[in-house]
């Protein structure tokens, strides 16, 4: 057991994670999936359909070979990246560096947005999508030239992305088998303009900032930093895209199974073709010869289905794994001042009313600016991330679908809360701290705001404001000083600061101490901190003096540690 990880690393040492998309497995799997989809199942014998079923199922382990080849080195690279950031005292940049990863999911989202743009740009389509339910849209769209033109584009979309799942079970239809799911997604997307995410550029800005730093921007750390960064980003792309390729098998398996179920229904062994999903693969392999099945075999098939259907019904709404076993600290409450505790999924802090969405049928509930609270998500949920101000999910971790997509859209996310959908209620105002994986008790909070009172972006300098039930209403016999600083329930401290992408706060100085020189804001504390790094300086104070051209310039007063001259 102890040497297995080292063997794995040695066996996969030649596989470069940043080059995984060039692996021939991908093209082979795509070609095989296309060939299997084109087979006329109705003309095949029972045995030939079973063979096609095996070939379809074999696509999944072939795709998983990609994970076996490339993920070990990607995990090592992520560890190296973390250590290098710690060495440079910039661990706060980790979340930004792994955000904005291009995946097959983002590619799918762009294709969906292109369809939504077609809807928004045509008055007929806008009206149809606004008025009709998703289940009625197909019929309505066939009645107009604009609708038929749209359906041609939808068909092309489904050819490329229609294998995406609504649930990770073969009994449930994929998008191509249930296009009203995609039409429901498009109803959500077409109802408002898309939210543009800056996460695809933020990671580059963070990288470039680190490359001019004195540690990671120079030999010997520059190359290891860049290499580990690319490989670490490939880890999340690998996870998401191999899922995309593995699910190519799902509609193929379902289609073959339903063909066999239809034959068993005609033979009188099943009431409906969908009852085939109660049978096991080895049981199906034993059928077909002789055909039709004997009365004894048909009775056995009927009994298998009835027994398993009853068992499935008895387990409805029962989790496969006891959530208490997955909790970070089983048996322990979330803690004082915390409603929910999970794991960090996407950094940042955001607040808004909670909106619980349990499945695809409830997508229309979520409004722009609300917090999406879900039991689990899959690619069909992705468009909701454009509307949500934050995301809370009962299951998953940093490498799960919801966390990856949340980082792509730059919205805070808390994963693995276990019972967020049970503990929160619709409309409840909550704050989501994606950096720490918490949903804290409302009423207390810290923000960085601009002169106009708006929320500052990550690393943007503004005034520190906070609210807390314990904030004093004023000083003894002088309530005016405090009262003047409280606006809309937030106390404006007069301190200047910034919040990093992972939720840490830094104080830069007093607002009224800021020096404006030549149109640039200079914070005395930043200069003082640099001066105090000098071993010969005991203390320092920076103040402004008038300047004829620049208005003000900073001047430093220092106290030396000894009689020597500091240079």
N, C-alpha and C positions, 0 to 999 in steps of 0.2 A: 504493500500500500504506500509506503513512504517513498519508494523510488518511481512509482507510476507517473507522477507529474514530471519528473526529470526525463523519463523515457519519452513522454509525449512531446516535451519541448525539443528533445534531440531529433525525434522523428519528423517534426514539422519545421525544423530550423531553416529549410530551404524555401518555405512558403512565405512570400512577402505579402502581408495583409493589404498594403496599399495597391497591390496589383491583382486582387482576387477576382475582379470583374472580367479579367482576360482568361480565366480558367475555362477550358473546353467543356467542362460539365454543364455549364449554363446553356450553351448552344445545343448540346446533345439532348438535354431535358426538354428544351423548347421544341425541338424537332420531333421528339417522341410524343410529346403531348399533342401536337398538331395532328400527327398521324393517327393517334388513338381517337381523337375527336371526330375524324373523318370516316371512321368505320361505320358501316351500316349494321347496327347491332341486331336489327330485326331479321336480317338474312343469315346471321351466324347461328351455329348450333349452340346448345347449352355449354358444351365443353369449350368451344371457342370464346364464348362470352366470359367464362371463368378464367381462361387464359388472359383475355384482355383486362380482366379485373386485377389479376396478379401483376401484369405489366404496369397498370396505372398505379397500384400501391407501391411498386418498386421505384417510382419517381421520387418518393419522399426520402428514403435513405440515401439515394444518390445526391440529392440536394444537401442533405445533412453532412455529406462528406466535405462540403465546402466549409462548414463550421469546424469540423475536425481538423482540417488542414490549416486554417488561417486564424481561428480564434485564439489558440494558445499564445502565439507570438503577439497578437493584438492585446491580449491581457497583460503580457509582460511590458509592452510599450506603454500601456496606460499607467502601470505602476511606476515606470521610469519617468513619465511625464509628471506624475504627482510629486515624485521626489525632487525633480528639477525645479518645479514651481515652489516647493518648500525651501529649497536651497536659495532661491531668489526672493523668498518672502512674498510670493505672489500667488499663494494657493487660492485666493479669491477669484483668480482669473480662470480657474479650471472649468466652471460651468459655462462660461462664455466660449472657451476654446472648443468645447465639444458640442456647441449648439450649431444650428443651421446646417446639419448634414443632409446632403442631397440623397434621397432614397427613392425607391419605386413608389412609395406612398406619396411623396411630394410630386412625383411625376403624374401619378393618378389625380392628385388634387388639382394640378394645373389643367389637366384634360377636363375635369369636372367644371372648373371655373370657366373654361372656354365655352362649354355648353351653357352655363349660367349666363355668360355674356351675350350669347345668341338670344336667350330668352329676354333679358333686360332690354336688348336693342330692337325688339319687335313687339309692336303694340298687341297683336293678336296673341302671341305666345305669353306676354305678360299677363294678359287678362285670363287666359286659360289656366296658367299655373297659380294665379291668385285665387281663382274661384273653385277649381275642381280639386277633389281629393286625389291623392296619389294613385289610388286603385282605379280611378275613372279616367286618368289622363291619357292612357294609350288609346282608348276609344275616341276621345275628343280630338286628339291630335291627328288622327287619320282623316278627319273631316275637312281639313283646310290645307291649301298648298304650303303655307308656312309650317304647319304641323308635320306634314309628310317630309318636308325638307329637314326639319329638326330630327325626325325619327331616323333618317338615313345617317345623320351624324351620331345619333345615339347608338345605332347598330355598329358603326365603326368603333365607337368607344368600347362597347361590350366585347367585340372581338379581341381587343387588346387587354382589357382589364376586367372582363365579365366573370372571371373565375374567382374574384374576391368574395370572401365568405360573409354571410350574415351571422353565422355562429360556427364554432369549430367542431361540428359534427356532420357526418355525411348525410344524415337524415334531413338536414336543413338545406334549402336551395341556395345556390350562389347568385350573384347579381344577374347573370345572364339567364338564369332560370326564373328569376323573380324581378323583372325590370322595374316594377313599381317601387322597389326599394331605392333604386337609383333616382327615379322620378321624385320620390319623397325627399331625397337629399338635395336634388336640384330645386325643389320648392323652397327649401331653407336658404340655399345659396343665392337664388335669384331675387329673394325678397329684400336684399340690401347689397350695397357695394362691398367688395372684398376688403378685409382689413390687411393692410400691408405690414409684413413683419420685417424688422431690420436684422433678424438673427443671422441671415445669410451673409451680412457684411460685418456684423459685430465680432464674429470670431476672427475675421481677418484684421480688424482694428486691434483686437487684443493681441494677436500674434505679432503684428508690426510694432506695437508698443513694447512688447517684451524683447523684440529683436534689437531695439536701440538701448536696452538696459545694459549695465556694465557686466552682468554675469551671463545671461542667456544669449546676448548678442555677440559674444566673443568666443574665440577658441579657449578651452576645448569643448564648451557646452553648446555652441550654436548648432552644429550638425546633429548631435543626439537629440536636442530639443525639437528640431524640425522633423526628424525621422519619427520620433516617438509620437509627436502630435499627429502626423498623417496616419500612422498605424492605429492610434487610439480612436481617431475619428472613423476609421474604417470598421472598428468593432461594432459601432452602432448601425452603420450601414449594412454590415454583414448580417446582423441580427434581424433587421427589418426586411432586407431584400431576399434573404434565404426563406423567410416566411412567405413572401410573395411567390417565389418559385415553387415552394413545397405545396402550396395550396392549389397549384395547377391540377393536382391529382383529385382534389375534392369533387368538382362537378363531374369528372370522368367516372369516378367510382360510383357516385350517386346515379348517374345515367345508366350505367350497366346494371346496378342493383335494381333499379326500377323496371328495367326490361325483363329481368328474371322474375321480379315480383308480379309483373303483368302476366307472364306465362303461368305462374302458380295460381293467380286469380282465375285465369281461364280454365285451369285444371280443377278448380274447386278446393284448393288447399288453403287459399287466403281469401279474406273478404275484400281487401283492398291491396293494390300493389305496394303501398307504403309500409304494410305489415312485414315486408321483407327485412326491414331494419331490426326486427326482433330476432332474426336468425343469425347464426355464426357462420363464418366463412367455411369452416370444415364441414358444416352441415350442408351448405350449398354445393360443395364439391362432390358430395355423395349422391346428389340428385342428377337427373338428366338421362340416366340409363337404368331401367327402361323408362320410356315416356309414353303416355302420361304416368305420373306416380301411382303406385298401387293404393287401394283404399286404406290399407294399414299405414302406409307412409303419409298419406294426406292427413289422416287422423293424428299422427305423431307431430306433423308440422303445425297443425292447428293447436295442439296442446302446448307445444313449445312457445308459440306466439302468445297464447292466452296467459300462460304462466309468467312470461317475462313482461308482458304488458302490465299485468297486475303488480309485479314487483317494481316496475318503473314508476307506476302511479303512486305507490306507497312511499317512494323516495323523492317525490316532487318537492322542490324548494329545500332539499337537504344538500349542504355543500359537500363536495367530494372529500375535502380535508377540513377537520375541525379548525375554525379560524383561530381558536385560542392557542393552537400549536404553532401558528405562524406569527403570533404577536411578538414584538421585540422583547417584552418582558411579561411572560404569561402570568395572569393573575393580578397584575399591577394596573392601577387606574392610569388614565392619561396624565395625571399630575395636576397640581394646583395651577390655576390660571390657564388650563388647556382643555379644550373640548375634545379634540381628536389628536392622536399622535400616530404618525406613520413614518415613512422614509422620504428623504428629499428626492423629487423627481425632476423638477425644473426650477432653477433659482429665481428669487424675487419675492416680493410681497405685494398682494393686491386684496382689495375688499369689494364686496358686493353681496346682493341677495342670493341665497342658495337656490338652485333649481335642480330637483332630483329627476333624473332621466334614467329609467330602468331598461328600456329597450328601444328598438328602432321606431316603434309606433308612437313614442313620446317625443320624437325629435322636435316637433313643432312647439313644444312647451318653452324651450330655451330662448330667451330674448337677449339681445346685445347688452353686454355689461353685467351679465349674471355669472355666478360661479356654477360650473357644471359639476354635479355630484352624481357619480355613476358606479354601478357594481363592478363593471369591467368594460373595456372598450376594444374595438377591432377597427379595421380600416373604414368600415361604413360610418363610424362616428367622427372621422377626421374633420368634416366640414363644421361640426359644432365648435371646434377649437377656434375658428375664426370669429365666433360670436362671444365666446366665454372670456371673462376677465381673469379667471383662474380655474383650476381643475382639481377635484378631490375624487380619488378612486379607492374602492374597497380593497382591491387586490393589486398585485404587481410591484415592481421596483424600478430602479433607475434605467434598466435596459428593456423595460416593457414598452409596448406600443404607445400607450398614453404618454409616458414620460418622454419618449423620443419625439413625438409629434408636438408636445407642449414646448419642448426646447426649440423646435423648428419655428413655432409661431411666437416664441418669446413670452409665453404666459406661465406664471408660477403654477407648480403642480405638487401635490402631496399624494404619495402612493401608499397602498397597503394599510389603510386605516381600519380595515376589517369590517366596520359597521357604520361607515359614514352615511350610507343611504338610510340606515335605521335611526341614527341619533340626530341627524339634521332634519329640518322641515322646510318645505317650500317657502320662500320669501324671507327666511331667517337671515339677518345680516351677519356675515362672517368675514373674518380676515384669514387669508391663506398665506402661510409663510413657507414657500417652497424650498427655501435655502436650509431650513431646519427640519422640515417635514412635520409642521405643526399647524393646527387650526386653533389659535388661542381664544380665550374668552374675550368677547367684545367689550369695548369701553376703554381699553388701554391701547395706545399705539404711538408710533413715532413716524414722522414724515419729513422729507426735505422738499421745501416749496420755493417757487420762484417769487419775484416781486409781485406778480399778478395773482399769486395764491395757487397756481397750478402745480401738480406733482412734477418734480424734476426727474429726468431720466437717470439711469445708473451712471454714477461718477460725475454727474452734473452738480455743480456747487449751488447751494441755496440755503435758505434759513431753516434751522432745526425747529420743528414744532412737535408738540406731543399733547396727549390727553390721557387722563387717568383720574379715577374717582377720588384719589388722594391728593390731587393738586390743590394747594391752598387758594382760598378766594382773595387773599390779600395779606399784607403785613399788618401788624398791630397798629391801629390808629392811622393806617395809610393804605386803604384798599385801592386807591386810584392806580398805583403803579402796576399791580397785577391785573386788575380789571381791564386796563388799556391794552394789555398784551393778549387777552383772550378773545378770539374771534371764531364764531361758529363752533364753540366748544374746544378749540385747539389753542394751546398756550404757545405764543410766539416768543421763543427764548432770546432772540437777538444774536444767537450763535450761528456761525456759518459752518456748513459741513457737507459731506457727500455720502451717498450710500452705494456700496459696491454691488455688483450683479448678484453676489451670493448673500446679500442682506446684511453686511457689516457696515457700521457707521463710523465716520471719522470726523472729528471736530477740527476745523481749520483756523478758527479765531472768532473774534467778535465782529458783528456786522458793521458797527460804527468805527472799528479799527481798520477796515479795509482801505488800502491805498490805491488810488486811481492814478496811474502814471502813463501818459501818452495813450489814453484810451484803453489800457489794459488793467485788469484787476489783479492786484498783488496782495497776498495775505501775509501779514507779518509773521505769523506762527510758522509758515513754511520756511521762510528765510531763517528764522531763529532755530528751527530744528536742524537745518543744514549746518549752521554755525556751531551748534552744540556738539556736532559730531567731531569737531576738531579737538584733539586731546589737550590742547593748550588753553581752551576757553572754558571757563567755569559757568558763566551765565551770559545771556545776550538779550537785548531788547531792540526791536526795530520800530522806528517811528517815521512819519512823513515830514518832509520839509518842503516849502514852496519852491517851484521851479518855473522859470519864465516861459519855457516852451511846453514842457510836459505837464505842467500844472502841479504835480507832486513827484517827488522821488523818495525812495526809502533810504534811511540812514540807520546804521547799526551802532549801538553802544554795547561794548563787551567788557567783561571782567575776566582777566587772565588768571590762570591757576598759580602762576609763579612770576618771578621777575623776568623770565625770558620773553622774547618778542615772538608773537605768533604770526606766521605768514601763510 
